[in-house]
Amino acid sequence: RVLYATGPAVGAVIWIAVIVASRLIPGSGAYGWVMNGDSANNILFARSDVAHAGIQLGSNENPVPLPVAILALGMSAGRGSVPAARLLEHDLTAFVGVWTATIALLCVMVGVVISSTVAAARPRLRWLVGALASVLPLTWLVVGYPVEYGFFNIHVALVIVLAAWLVFRLAESRPAIVWGALAVSCTLLLAVWSPIVLLPAALMVVVFIRSPRALWAPWK
């Protein structure tokens, strides 16, 4: 059963293997894919967060700070020992690592979500479904387009949305906890990509309609 549960990790393994190969093969452009489009703004905002030791607020600052804050955490690791001449390389390496991990997590979560829909199927079939589903995020629409235009926040948002969906599936047994978790996901999405907040918000409405008494019980 443990072996069959590895299906959702197939896409992540493939993606990480590609990134590792890009670092090992000479002339493959290990950093080029994190330097497109809006990626430059992400790096600049993350550097600002690192320099000020926190998220900056104001009309001229990043209105969706969570993805940049995640990137800043990766960039700050070991930064104090890096020579000034190699800071850009350090920051790009951190960006590669953070974005690679985010996409790998997205692959796993897609595999888990899809394979859970066939939970009653045979283990081999469930493994196959999870494996195939985990590869879907590696298509151009999910990975290629955001990478081409530097939209790192899209992948962070998708991870939060999928996490919200997995939590929502527990609504029948733990409606109050699920409702609170969905509220947290809405708050996070406001700091990532605000239009997508409608998805977990809709799930919150469903939980409220299904179990209104359970939601009010903790306040009585």
N, C-alpha and C positions, 0 to 999 in steps of 0.2 A: 504493500500500500504506500509506503514511503517513496518507493521508486516511481509509482504512478503519479504521485503528487508533485513530481518535479516537472510535469508538463508545462505549467505556466512560466517556468524559468527559461524555456528554450529560447525565446526571443531575446531575453536579456543576455544570455550567454553569447548568442550570435552578435549582438550589438557590441558587447564588451570586447569580443574577439576582433571585430573590425577596428575598433579604436586602438587596441593594443598593436594590431598589425600596422596601423598608420604611424605608430611611434617607432616601430622597428624597421619598416621598409624605407630605405633611403629615398628622398625626393618625393615622398607621398603626401607631404603637406599636413603635418600633424595638428597644426594650429589654425589652418585656413578656414575650417568649418565653423569656428567660433569668432570669426572676424567679419562676418557679413552683416550688412544692413544695420539693424538696431543694436547689434551686439556691442558696438563701440560705445553707445550710450550706457548700456548695462555696466560695462567695465568702468566708465567714468563715474557713474553714480556709486558703484560699489567701492571704488577708491575713495570717494568722498566720505562714505560711511566708515571706512576703515580709518581714515585720517581724523575723523571727528568722534571715533569710538561709539558710533550709534547712528540710528536713522535720523536724517535731517528733515525738519518740517518747515514749510513755507510755500509761498505761491510759485516760486521758481524751482522747487524741489520735485523729485519723482512722485507723481500722484499714486503710483502702485508700488509701494516700497518692498513688499515681501520677497519677490524673486531676487531683487538686488541685495536685500539683507542676507538671504541664503548664500548668494555668491560672495558677499563680503566676508561671511564666516569662513568660507573655503579659502579666500585670499589671505585672511589674517593669520592662518596657521603657518608658523615658521617664518613669517615675514620679517621679523626683527633681525634675523641672521642673514638676510639676502642682500648682497651688494646693490647699490643704487643702479648700476649698469645692467643688472639682471632682473630688476623688478617687473618689467613688462613680461619677460619670459615666465616669471613666477606667477603673475596674474593670469596669463593665458593658460598656463598649465592647470591652475586652480579652476578656471572656467571650464576647461575640457573635462576635468574630473567631476565637477558638480553637475554639469549638463549630462555627461555620460551616465552618472548615477541616477539622475532624474528620469531619463529615457528608459534605463534598465528597469527602474521601479514601475514606470508606466506599463512596460511590457508585461511584467509579472502581474500587475493588478488587472489588466485587460484579460489575461489568461485565467485568472482566478474568477473574475466576474462571469465570463462566458462559460467556463467549465462548470461553475456552480449551477448553471441552468440545466445541466444534464447530470445532476448529482445521483440520480437513480440508475444511470446507465452503468454498463460494465466498466471496471477500472481502466482497461486498455482504451476503450472508446473515450472515456473521460480524459485520459492522458492525451490522446490524439487531439481532441477538441481544444484542450487547454494549450497544447503546443502550437497548434495552428493559429489560435486566437492571439497568443503572445507575440506572434510574428507580424500581425496586422499593423501595430504601431510603427513598424519599420518601413511602411510604404511612404511614398512621396507626400501624400496628403497630410499625414500625421507627423512625420519627422522631416521629410525633405523640404516642404514649404516653410515651416517655422525656422529651420536651420538656414535656409536660403536668405530669409529676411531678418534673421536675428531675433525671432520672437520666443525667447526663452520662457517668458511668462505663460505661454500657451501650455507647455508641458507641466509646469507647476500647477496650473489651474486644473488640468485634466486629472492629475493625481489626486487633488482634493475632491473633485467631483466623484471620481470612482470610489474613494474612501467613504464619501457620504452615502453612496448607493449601497456599499457593503454594510454600513451601519444601519441603513434604513431597513435592510432585510431582517433585522432583529426587532422591528417595531412592535410586533405582536406580543412578544414576551417582556420587553423593556421599553414601553412607549415614552416614558418621561425622560429616561437617559438618552434614548435615540433623538428625541426632540431637542434636547440640550446640545447634543453632539452636532446635529444639523445646524443649529444656531451658530455654533462655533465655526462650522465650515462656511456659512454665509459671511461671517465676519472676515475670515481669512480670504475669501474670494474677492471681497471689496478691496483688499490690498493687493490683489493679483490681476484680476480682469473682471470688473464689476458687472458687465452684462450677464455673465454666467451664474451670478448669484441667484437668478431666477430658478435654476434647476434644483438646488437644495431647498430653496424657499417653497417650491411646489411640493416637495416631499414633506416639508414641515406641515403644510396644509393638509396633506393626506393623513399624516399621523394624528393631527388634531381632529379631523373628521371621524377617523376610526375609533379613537380612544380619548374623547374629551374629558371624561371623568378621571381617567388615570393621570392626565396632565394636571388637573386641578387638585388631586389628592394630596400631593406633598405640601401644598400651601394652606391646607385646612388645619 
